[in-house]
Structures are given as C-alpha cells and as structure tokens.
C-alpha cells in the first residue's frame, strides 16, 4: 500500500466501512463511535494517509478551488496577475486551477465547460482576442458559480471587473510623444471589439485633439495583437510617403516587432522614430534601446480580482468595477 497514494476508498475497503464513515471518523464527527474513530485513525497513520483536498471538497460540495482563464501563461503580464490571484487564494485556504485559451474563443468555451465539470467555486478570467459573444460566461450562473473578469472584460452590468485606467494611460503616452516633438504618431491597436482597445484608442485620439493634431487614418491599424501583425504593420507604415515619427503600441509584442523592423531598415531609435507601449514586460529594460511603456500593477490586479471573487463566494451579489492606476515609465526609446 506504500507504493501508491492512499485514498479514503482504500481505508474504507480495508475496514469494511463506507467512504463517508471514514471521512467523518477522520474529522471527529460526533455520530461516529470512538471505537470506529480509533480504528480509522490507526490505519490512516499506519498507511501514511494524507487527505486529497479536491476529493474532500467534492464530499463537502466545497472544492476550495478557483478556476483562472488567461490568454497565455508565457508573458510576464499574465503570470504576475496569476501570482496575485494565487496569493489571495492561498490566504483564504483555496487553490487555483489555471487554464489558457491561447487567444481562441473555442478553447475558451471548452475551458469554461471543463472548469464547471471540475466544480470550481468561481472563475476569474481574461477574454481571448477572438471572443465576440459571451454566452459561455453566463452558464456558470446556472451552477451558482461567480465570475470575475480582469483586463479584457465584458458585460460590466453582470460581472465584477478589474481593469487598468486604459484611456488615461493611452492619453498620457500619446501626450508624452507630442511633448517630445512627435507629430505623426502611428497607433498599433488590438481588435476593435475589445474594451481595452476602445479605451486606449479613445485616449490616443483625445491627446491628438487636445494638442490640435489631425487624425490620419493611415496611421491607425487595429487587429490581432501579435508579433507577426506588428512586423506587417510597421513595414506598411514605414513605406508611406510620410512615415510616422512615433509608434504607439498596444502591447509589448507589437513594440518589440516595431523595434526590430525599424532597426532592420537602418533607422535609429529614438533619433528617427520613437516608440512606446503597454504592459511593461520585465525585459523592457534589457532591450536596446530600453522601452518606454505604461506599467501595469499586475500583481495588485490579480489580488483585487481574487478579493472580489471571495466577496461573491461569501454572498455579496453586488457587481463592482475596480480601476487600478498605471504609470508611465519613460526610457530611452522615446527620448530624442
């Protein structure tokens, strides 16, 4: 018996008892006789039994597990948010089960189904870039399972959310370019249906308007936020008769694509073109030149999302939107 993990079923079979009786005995339930309790505990100690928290949770209909859905776990942005979620979950005696959508709405739907089958007590999620409809996130309500969104969010009238101050941050970054003498600022954005895309674009346009700069639609490109898209967009923009003198990048992946392609063409950063982005991955300070970026308090975002989740688990039905402040980290890529 020492060659495998011992379960309640193993102990119950050996002693000729039911699994529920063994579970109650180990927890000192008053309905179980002292003799049975001693027999169960003696065998559990002899076999070096340790409880499986998931199995125990199923018996109690209380798994103490939260599901977390992220587009990927490779980038520091999401891994840091996960760390914040895990920190608060652990403080409350919970575990987290992490799943990735890989930016696919079909995978996202599948993940939601699997988490519900696993009987998680709540789901904390960030939408994939492909997600246009949200019916799969309404299904957890049928299981009385709360959902909280962070960063890329939806249906704020139904779900609590944690987001960055996207519009103000985008305004600040764009205005920073303008104050350092940029006048043709390209906007490399994400899918227009995402809330963060709309908010950041509004901030960009607001800064242009405030500084009385015209909007050139040729300089605004929006679609999938990927390195490959960034390479294509940057080259298209650099081929214009009047190319941009600054690049506003929706995330660091687009920023890194822009830096590579600008250098490949023999142009200088920041002397010829300046660059700034969002998310501020940890390697932003290690590339050459170091990248100006809007820095998100990612760990705090994860903590706040998980705190909202526990409020809901404890019975608070109010829907709340939490906005966290970001900061502009000015580095070499934007200082002419």
C-alpha positions as CSV (number, residue, x, y, z in Angstrom):
1,X,0.0,0.0,0.0
2,X,3.0,2.3,0.4
3,X,3.6,2.3,-3.4
4,X,0.6,4.4,-4.2
5,X,-1.3,7.4,-2.8
6,X,-3.7,6.1,-0.2
7,X,-7.3,7.2,-0.6
8,X,-10.4,7.2,1.6
9,X,-11.7,4.4,-0.6
10,X,-8.6,2.2,0.3
11,X,-9.1,2.7,4.0
12,X,-12.9,2.1,3.7
13,X,-12.4,-1.1,1.8
14,X,-9.8,-2.5,4.3
15,X,-12.1,-1.8,7.3
16,X,-15.4,-2.7,5.6
17,X,-16.8,0.8,6.1
18,X,-18.3,3.4,3.8
19,X,-16.2,6.2,2.4
20,X,-18.5,8.8,4.2
21,X,-18.0,7.0,7.5
22,X,-14.2,7.0,7.1
23,X,-14.3,10.7,6.2
24,X,-16.5,11.5,9.3
25,X,-14.2,9.5,11.5
26,X,-11.1,11.3,10.4
27,X,-12.9,14.6,11.1
28,X,-14.1,13.5,14.5
29,X,-17.8,13.6,13.7
30,X,-19.9,13.1,16.8
31,X,-22.2,10.5,15.2
32,X,-19.2,8.1,14.7
33,X,-18.3,5.9,17.7
34,X,-15.0,6.3,19.4
35,X,-14.0,2.7,18.6
36,X,-14.5,3.3,14.8
37,X,-12.7,6.6,15.0
38,X,-9.7,4.9,16.6
39,X,-9.7,2.1,14.1
40,X,-9.8,4.5,11.1
41,X,-7.1,6.8,12.5
42,X,-4.8,4.0,13.4
43,X,-4.9,2.6,9.9
44,X,-4.6,6.0,8.3
45,X,-1.5,6.6,10.4
46,X,-0.1,3.2,9.6
47,X,-0.6,3.7,5.8
48,X,0.6,7.3,6.0
49,X,-2.6,8.6,4.6
50,X,-2.9,12.4,3.7
51,X,-6.2,13.9,2.6
52,X,-6.8,14.8,-1.0
53,X,-8.2,18.4,-0.7
54,X,-10.1,18.1,-4.0
55,X,-11.7,14.8,-3.1
56,X,-12.6,16.1,0.3
57,X,-14.1,19.1,-1.3
58,X,-16.3,17.0,-3.5
59,X,-17.6,15.2,-0.4
60,X,-18.5,18.6,1.1
61,X,-19.7,20.1,-2.2
62,X,-17.0,22.7,-1.4
63,X,-13.8,22.2,-3.5
64,X,-11.9,25.3,-2.4
65,X,-10.7,25.6,-6.0
66,X,-10.9,28.7,-8.2
67,X,-10.6,28.5,-12.0
68,X,-8.4,31.0,-13.7
69,X,-8.5,31.6,-17.5
70,X,-5.8,33.6,-19.2
71,X,-4.9,34.0,-22.9
72,X,-1.4,32.7,-22.2
73,X,1.0,32.0,-19.3
74,X,4.1,32.9,-21.2
75,X,4.1,36.6,-20.8
76,X,5.0,38.2,-17.5
77,X,1.8,40.3,-17.6
78,X,-0.4,37.3,-17.1
79,X,2.0,35.3,-14.9
80,X,2.2,38.3,-12.5
81,X,-1.6,38.6,-12.3
82,X,-1.8,34.8,-11.6
83,X,0.6,35.3,-8.8
84,X,-1.6,37.9,-7.2
85,X,-4.7,35.7,-7.6
86,X,-2.8,32.8,-6.0
87,X,-1.6,34.9,-3.2
88,X,-5.1,35.9,-2.1
89,X,-6.5,32.4,-2.8
90,X,-3.8,30.8,-0.6
91,X,-4.5,33.3,2.2
92,X,-8.1,32.1,2.1
93,X,-7.3,28.4,2.1
94,X,-8.0,27.9,-1.6
95,X,-6.2,26.5,-4.6
96,X,-6.2,27.8,-8.2
97,X,-6.6,25.8,-11.4
98,X,-5.0,27.7,-14.4
99,X,-6.2,27.2,-17.9
100,X,-5.2,29.0,-21.1
101,X,-7.4,30.0,-24.1
102,X,-4.4,30.5,-26.4
103,X,-6.4,33.5,-27.7
104,X,-9.1,31.1,-29.1
105,X,-12.8,31.6,-28.3
106,X,-13.4,27.9,-28.9
107,X,-10.7,26.9,-26.5
108,X,-12.1,29.4,-24.0
109,X,-15.6,27.8,-24.3
110,X,-14.1,24.4,-23.7
111,X,-12.1,25.6,-20.7
112,X,-15.3,27.1,-19.1
113,X,-17.1,23.8,-19.5
114,X,-14.2,21.8,-18.0
115,X,-13.9,24.1,-15.0
116,X,-17.6,23.8,-14.3
117,X,-17.2,20.0,-14.5
118,X,-14.4,20.2,-12.1
119,X,-16.7,22.0,-9.7
120,X,-14.6,25.1,-9.2
121,X,-16.2,27.6,-6.8
122,X,-15.5,30.6,-9.0
123,X,-13.9,31.6,-12.3
124,X,-11.5,34.6,-12.8
125,X,-11.0,35.3,-16.5
126,X,-9.4,37.5,-19.2
127,X,-11.1,37.3,-22.6
128,X,-9.4,35.9,-25.7
129,X,-8.8,38.2,-28.6
130,X,-11.4,36.2,-30.6
131,X,-14.3,36.5,-28.1
132,X,-17.2,38.4,-29.6
133,X,-20.1,36.7,-27.7
134,X,-20.3,35.9,-24.0
135,X,-23.0,33.2,-23.5
136,X,-20.4,30.7,-22.2
137,X,-19.7,33.0,-19.3
138,X,-23.4,33.2,-18.5
139,X,-23.6,29.5,-18.0
140,X,-21.7,29.4,-14.6
141,X,-24.7,31.3,-13.1
142,X,-26.7,28.1,-13.6
143,X,-24.3,26.4,-11.2
144,X,-24.2,29.4,-8.8
145,X,-20.6,29.9,-9.7
146,X,-19.5,33.6,-9.7
147,X,-17.3,35.0,-12.5
148,X,-14.9,38.0,-12.2
149,X,-13.1,39.5,-15.2
150,X,-9.8,41.3,-15.4
151,X,-8.0,43.4,-18.1
152,X,-10.2,42.3,-21.1
153,X,-13.7,42.4,-19.7
154,X,-17.3,42.1,-20.8
155,X,-20.9,42.7,-19.6
156,X,-20.0,45.0,-16.7
157,X,-23.6,45.2,-15.7
158,X,-23.4,41.5,-14.9
159,X,-19.9,40.8,-13.8
160,X,-17.4,42.4,-11.5
161,X,-14.2,43.6,-13.2
162,X,-10.7,44.8,-12.6
163,X,-9.2,46.9,-15.3
164,X,-6.4,49.5,-15.8
165,X,-7.2,53.2,-16.4
166,X,-6.7,52.5,-20.1
167,X,-8.0,55.7,-21.5
168,X,-6.0,58.0,-19.3
169,X,-2.8,55.8,-19.7
170,X,-3.1,56.0,-23.5
171,X,-3.7,59.7,-23.3
172,X,-0.5,60.1,-21.2
173,X,1.6,58.0,-23.5
174,X,0.5,59.9,-26.6
175,X,0.9,63.3,-25.0
176,X,4.4,62.3,-23.9
177,X,5.2,61.7,-27.6
178,X,3.8,65.0,-28.6
179,X,5.7,66.9,-25.8
180,X,8.9,65.4,-27.2
181,X,8.1,66.7,-30.7
182,X,6.4,63.8,-32.4
183,X,3.6,64.9,-34.8
184,X,2.8,61.7,-36.9
185,X,2.0,59.1,-34.3
186,X,1.1,55.7,-35.5
187,X,-1.4,53.7,-33.5
188,X,-0.9,49.9,-33.5
189,X,-4.0,48.6,-31.6
190,X,-5.9,45.4,-30.8
191,X,-9.2,44.1,-32.0
192,X,-11.8,46.9,-32.0
193,X,-14.4,44.8,-30.1
194,X,-12.2,44.6,-27.0
195,X,-12.9,47.1,-24.3
196,X,-9.2,47.8,-23.8
197,X,-8.8,48.5,-27.5
198,X,-11.6,51.0,-27.5
199,X,-10.5,52.8,-24.3
200,X,-6.8,53.1,-25.4
201,X,-7.8,54.3,-28.9
202,X,-10.0,57.0,-27.3
203,X,-7.1,58.1,-25.1
204,X,-4.8,58.3,-28.2
205,X,-7.4,60.3,-30.1
206,X,-8.1,62.5,-27.1
207,X,-4.4,63.5,-26.9
208,X,-4.3,64.4,-30.6
209,X,-7.4,66.5,-30.2
210,X,-6.1,68.3,-27.1
211,X,-2.9,69.2,-28.9
212,X,-4.7,70.1,-32.1
213,X,-3.1,67.4,-34.3
214,X,-5.0,66.0,-37.2
215,X,-6.1,62.3,-37.2
216,X,-4.5,60.5,-40.1
217,X,-6.5,57.2,-40.6
218,X,-3.5,55.7,-42.5
219,X,-1.6,55.7,-39.2
220,X,-4.3,53.7,-37.3
221,X,-4.0,49.9,-37.6
222,X,-6.1,47.6,-35.5
223,X,-6.3,43.8,-35.4
224,X,-4.7,40.9,-33.7
225,X,-2.0,41.9,-31.2
226,X,0.8,39.6,-32.4
227,X,4.4,39.9,-33.3
228,X,3.6,38.9,-36.9
229,X,0.9,41.6,-37.2
230,X,3.4,44.1,-35.8
231,X,6.0,43.3,-38.4
232,X,3.5,43.7,-41.3
233,X,2.0,47.0,-39.9
234,X,5.4,48.6,-39.2
235,X,6.7,47.9,-42.7
236,X,3.4,49.2,-44.3
237,X,3.7,52.4,-42.3
238,X,7.4,52.9,-43.0
239,X,6.6,52.6,-46.7
240,X,4.3,55.6,-46.6
241,X,5.4,58.8,-48.4
242,X,5.2,60.5,-45.0
243,X,6.0,57.7,-42.5
244,X,5.3,58.1,-38.8
245,X,7.8,59.6,-36.4
246,X,6.3,57.7,-33.4
247,X,4.7,54.3,-32.7
248,X,2.1,53.8,-30.0
249,X,1.9,50.1,-29.5
250,X,-1.0,48.3,-27.8
251,X,1.3,45.8,-26.1
252,X,4.9,44.8,-25.8
253,X,4.8,42.2,-28.5
254,X,3.9,45.0,-31.0
255,X,6.6,47.2,-29.5
256,X,9.3,44.5,-30.0
257,X,8.2,43.9,-33.6
258,X,8.4,47.7,-34.3
259,X,11.9,47.9,-32.7
260,X,13.2,45.0,-34.8
261,X,11.8,46.3,-38.1
262,X,12.9,49.9,-37.6
263,X,16.4,48.7,-36.9
264,X,16.4,46.4,-39.8
265,X,15.7,49.3,-42.1
266,X,18.7,51.2,-40.7
267,X,16.6,53.8,-38.9
268,X,17.5,55.0,-35.4
269,X,15.5,54.8,-32.2
270,X,14.8,57.4,-30.8
271,X,16.6,59.8,-33.1
272,X,14.5,59.0,-36.2
273,X,11.4,57.3,-34.7
274,X,10.3,57.0,-31.0
275,X,8.4,54.0,-29.6
276,X,6.2,53.4,-26.5
277,X,4.0,50.5,-25.5
278,X,1.8,48.9,-22.8
279,X,2.2,46.2,-20.2
280,X,5.9,46.9,-19.5
281,X,7.2,43.3,-19.5
282,X,10.3,42.8,-17.3
283,X,12.6,42.6,-20.3
284,X,11.6,46.1,-21.5
285,X,14.6,47.4,-19.6
286,X,17.0,45.0,-21.1
287,X,16.4,45.5,-24.8
288,X,18.3,48.2,-26.8
289,X,17.1,50.9,-26.5
290,X,15.1,50.3,-23.3
291,X,11.4,50.6,-23.9
292,X,9.2,53.4,-22.7
293,X,5.9,51.8,-21.5
294,X,2.8,52.1,-19.5
295,X,3.4,49.9,-16.5
296,X,0.5,47.9,-15.0
297,X,0.3,47.0,-11.3
298,X,-0.3,43.4,-12.4
299,X,0.2,41.7,-9.0
300,X,-2.3,44.1,-7.5
301,X,-4.8,43.5,-10.3
302,X,-4.7,39.8,-9.5
303,X,-5.1,40.4,-5.8
304,X,-8.1,42.7,-6.4
305,X,-9.8,40.3,-8.8
306,X,-9.5,37.5,-6.3
307,X,-10.7,39.7,-3.4
308,X,-13.8,40.4,-5.5
309,X,-14.3,36.7,-6.1
310,X,-14.2,35.9,-2.3
311,X,-16.7,38.7,-1.7
312,X,-19.1,36.9,-4.2
313,X,-18.4,33.5,-2.7
314,X,-19.3,34.8,0.7
315,X,-22.7,36.0,-0.6
316,X,-22.1,39.6,-1.8
317,X,-24.1,39.8,-5.1
318,X,-23.2,43.4,-5.9
319,X,-21.4,44.0,-9.2
320,X,-18.4,46.2,-8.9
321,X,-15.9,47.7,-11.4
322,X,-12.4,48.3,-9.9
323,X,-9.9,50.5,-11.8
324,X,-6.3,50.5,-11.0
325,X,-3.8,53.3,-11.9
326,X,-0.9,52.7,-14.2
327,X,2.3,54.7,-14.5
328,X,4.4,55.9,-17.5
329,X,7.9,54.5,-17.3
330,X,10.0,56.8,-19.6
331,X,13.1,55.2,-21.0
332,X,15.4,55.6,-24.0
333,X,13.0,54.6,-26.8
334,X,11.0,57.9,-26.5
335,X,13.6,60.4,-25.6
336,X,15.1,62.2,-28.6
